[in-house]
Amino acid sequence: MKLKTMSGLAVLAITAALSTTARAGDLRDLCPDRPGKGTSPCTVDPGHIQLETEFFNAAFQRQAGVTTDTYVTANTTVKYGLTDNWDIEAAVAPYTVARTHDENAATRRTVQGFGDLILRTKYNVLGNGAGAFGIALDPFIKIPTAKLGIGNHAVEGGLLVPMSLDLGGDWSLGATPEVDVLKNGGDSGRHVSLTGVVGLGRALGQGVTLGAELWTSQNRDPMGTVRQYSVDFDVAWQPQDSGNVQYDAGINRGLNSATPRWQGYLGLTRRF
């Protein structure tokens, strides 16, 4: 089956899933990980499914004469609640296009295809939609289902510790420290990569929330540490007539040449 066809079927499956409605009044407030790069400490209510999908994501990077444009379609995470504080999750991007133009070598290259499969589980330790402070443990493993150029054909994994704090007055603070174990760029060994994101959110009423984040990644590959930094802005809207739906959009601005200069996305969350 062609990858474009697979992507189309994924979108149809998502559309069909959206037709099922959960009784929001019987559940906790909708608390997705998106938008933004931070992760929420909330888990999905037991026996329910939550779909978080990115209709489109585009990132544009230029470094040392090499321009890389990356487009991702229907990047989707499916979550299932096992208990009041524990869920399991699977994420995959059905279709990714990476276009590279090297001005130094006067070459162009396009790679397209299926992305890597991410399996994770989240356990809420404290404040699962209640109280001022929340924290969770969120380990994951990456299954290498992507071709070279989109992925690196390596099993990798890590641990996130998402946290949130209600500041009062419709303000909230979030932080997600993360440590990953990644394959070395030059051999089969492994190294540590450290990621951190801190975000501030403000609820404006009518279901609208604005967010701003500072993000950094310190990938300590033996071939040379790659440091990335960005400042990110997003907006989310939960229609007041349904507690099960959220629409979102965001734009990220890279702060150094190792980070995509611009990145934008549109997404949707639906619980059922």
C-alpha positions in Angstrom: 0.0 0.0 0.0 1.4 3.4 -0.9 2.2 5.8 1.9 -0.1 8.5 0.6 -2.9 6.0 0.7 -2.0 5.0 4.2 -2.0 8.7 5.2 -5.5 9.1 3.7 -6.8 6.1 5.5 -5.4 7.4 8.8 -7.3 10.7 8.3 -10.5 8.7 7.5 -10.0 6.7 10.7 -9.5 9.8 12.7 -12.7 11.4 11.2 -14.7 8.3 12.0 -13.4 8.3 15.6 -14.5 11.9 16.1 -18.1 10.9 15.6 -18.1 9.1 19.0 -18.9 11.3 21.9 -18.0 10.8 25.6 -20.1 12.3 28.4 -17.8 15.1 29.4 -19.8 15.8 32.5 -18.7 12.4 34.0 -15.0 13.0 33.2 -12.2 15.2 34.3 -11.5 18.4 32.4 -9.9 17.7 29.0 -6.2 17.9 29.5 -4.2 17.1 26.3 -0.4 17.3 25.9 -0.8 19.6 22.9 -0.3 22.3 21.9 3.3 23.2 22.6 6.4 21.1 23.3 5.6 20.6 27.0 3.7 17.6 28.3 0.8 17.7 30.8 0.8 15.5 33.9 -2.8 14.5 33.3 -3.9 11.0 32.2 -6.9 9.9 30.3 -9.9 8.7 32.3 -10.1 4.9 32.7 -11.9 3.1 29.8 -11.7 6.2 27.5 -9.7 7.0 24.4 -8.2 10.3 23.6 -7.0 11.2 20.1 -4.5 14.0 19.7 -3.6 14.7 16.1 -1.6 17.3 14.1 -3.2 18.0 10.8 -0.1 19.7 9.5 3.4 20.6 10.8 6.0 22.5 8.8 9.6 23.3 9.9 12.2 25.3 8.1 15.9 25.2 9.0 19.0 26.7 7.4 22.5 25.9 8.8 25.9 26.3 7.1 24.5 26.6 3.6 22.1 23.6 4.0 18.4 24.3 3.9 16.1 21.6 5.3 12.3 21.8 5.0 10.2 19.2 6.8 6.5 18.6 6.4 4.5 16.2 8.6 0.9 15.1 8.0 -1.5 13.5 10.5 1.0 13.0 13.3 -1.3 11.3 15.8 -1.2 10.1 19.4 -3.8 7.7 20.6 -4.2 7.3 24.4 -6.2 4.8 26.5 -6.9 5.2 30.2 -6.2 2.1 32.2 -6.8 3.4 35.7 -7.6 6.8 37.4 -3.9 7.7 37.2 -2.4 5.6 34.4 -2.7 5.5 30.6 -0.9 4.0 27.6 -0.1 5.8 24.4 1.1 5.2 20.9 2.1 7.9 18.4 3.1 7.9 14.7 3.3 10.3 11.8 1.9 8.4 8.7 3.6 10.7 6.2 6.7 12.9 6.4 8.5 14.8 3.7 12.1 16.1 4.3 13.6 18.2 1.6 17.3 19.2 1.8 19.2 21.7 -0.4 23.0 21.8 0.1 24.3 25.0 -1.6 27.9 24.0 -1.0 27.6 20.7 -2.9 24.8 22.0 -5.2 22.6 19.0 -4.4 19.0 18.5 -3.6 17.4 15.5 -1.8 13.8 14.6 -0.9 13.0 11.8 1.5 9.4 10.8 2.2 7.6 8.1 4.1 6.2 6.6 7.3 7.6 7.9 10.6 8.9 6.1 13.7 6.4 4.5 16.2 6.5 5.9 19.7 5.1 3.8 22.6 4.7 5.4 26.0 2.9 5.2 29.3 2.1 8.0 31.7 1.5 7.6 35.5 0.2 10.5 37.4 1.9 10.8 40.8 0.0 13.8 42.1 -2.8 16.3 41.0 -4.5 14.5 38.2 -6.8 17.4 37.3 -7.3 18.4 40.9 -5.3 20.6 43.2 -2.8 23.3 42.3 0.2 21.1 41.5 0.5 18.0 39.3 3.4 15.7 38.4 3.7 12.5 36.4 6.3 10.0 35.1 6.2 9.5 31.3 8.7 6.9 29.9 8.7 6.1 26.2 10.4 3.9 23.7 10.9 4.6 20.0 10.4 1.7 17.5 12.4 2.4 14.3 9.7 2.1 11.6 11.0 5.1 9.5 13.4 4.9 6.7 16.8 6.6 6.9 16.6 10.3 6.4 13.4 10.4 8.4 14.6 8.2 11.3 17.9 6.6 12.2 16.9 2.9 12.3 17.7 2.7 16.1 15.6 1.8 19.1 15.8 4.8 21.5 14.0 5.8 24.7 13.7 8.2 27.5 11.8 9.6 30.5 9.8 12.8 30.8 8.6 14.2 34.2 5.8 16.7 33.3 4.7 19.1 36.0 2.1 21.8 36.2 1.2 24.6 38.7 -2.0 26.6 39.0 -0.8 30.2 39.7 -4.3 31.5 40.2 -6.0 34.3 38.3 -6.3 32.1 35.2 -2.5 31.7 34.9 -0.7 28.4 34.9 3.0 27.3 34.8 4.3 24.1 33.3 7.7 22.4 33.0 8.8 19.1 31.4 12.4 18.0 32.0 13.4 15.0 29.9 16.4 12.7 29.6 16.8 10.4 26.5 19.2 7.7 25.6 20.0 8.0 21.9 22.2 6.3 19.3 25.5 7.9 18.5 25.8 9.5 15.2 29.1 7.8 14.3 28.7 4.3 15.7 26.4 1.9 17.5 27.0 3.3 21.0 24.6 5.4 23.0 24.7 8.8 24.6 22.4 11.1 26.7 20.3 13.9 25.4 18.7 16.4 27.9 15.6 18.4 27.0 13.8 21.0 29.0 10.7 23.2 28.4 9.0 25.8 30.6 5.7 27.3 29.7 3.3 29.9 30.9 -0.4 29.8 30.1 -3.3 32.2 30.4 -7.0 31.3 30.1 -8.9 34.2 28.4 -12.4 32.9 28.8 -14.8 31.4 26.2 -12.5 28.3 26.2 -9.5 30.2 24.8 -6.0 29.7 26.3 -2.8 31.4 25.2 0.6 29.9 25.9 4.3 30.8 25.6 7.3 28.4 26.1 11.1 28.4 26.3 12.6 25.1 25.0 16.1 23.7 24.9 17.7 20.4 23.8 21.3 19.4 24.6 22.1 16.4 22.5 25.5 15.2 23.8 26.6 13.1 20.9 30.3 12.1 21.0 30.7 13.6 17.5 29.7 17.0 19.0 27.0 18.3 21.2 24.1 19.8 19.4 22.4 22.6 21.3 19.0 23.8 20.3 16.8 26.7 21.6 13.4 28.1 20.7 10.7 30.4 21.9 7.2 29.0 21.1 3.7 30.5 21.1 0.4 28.7 20.9 -3.4 29.1 21.2 -6.0 26.5 22.2 -9.8 26.6 22.0 -12.2 24.3 23.7 -15.8 24.9 22.6 -18.0 25.5 25.6 -20.8 23.3 24.3 -18.4 20.2 24.4 -15.9 19.2 27.0 -14.3 16.7 24.7 -12.8 18.8 21.9 -9.9 21.2 21.6 -8.5 22.9 18.5 -5.0 24.4 18.6 -2.3 26.2 16.6 1.2 27.3 17.3 4.4 28.8 15.9 7.9 28.3 17.1 10.9 30.5 16.5 14.4 29.0 16.6 17.0 31.0 18.5 20.1 29.5 16.9 21.2 27.9 13.6 20.9 24.3 14.9 17.2 24.8 15.5 14.5 25.2 12.8 14.2 28.9 12.1 10.4 28.6 12.0 7.9 25.9 12.7 4.1 26.0 12.6 1.3 23.6 13.1 -2.5 23.0 13.4 -4.0 20.3 15.6 -7.0 18.8 17.3 -7.8 16.7 20.4 -10.9 14.6 20.8 -11.9 12.4 23.7 -14.4 9.6 23.3 
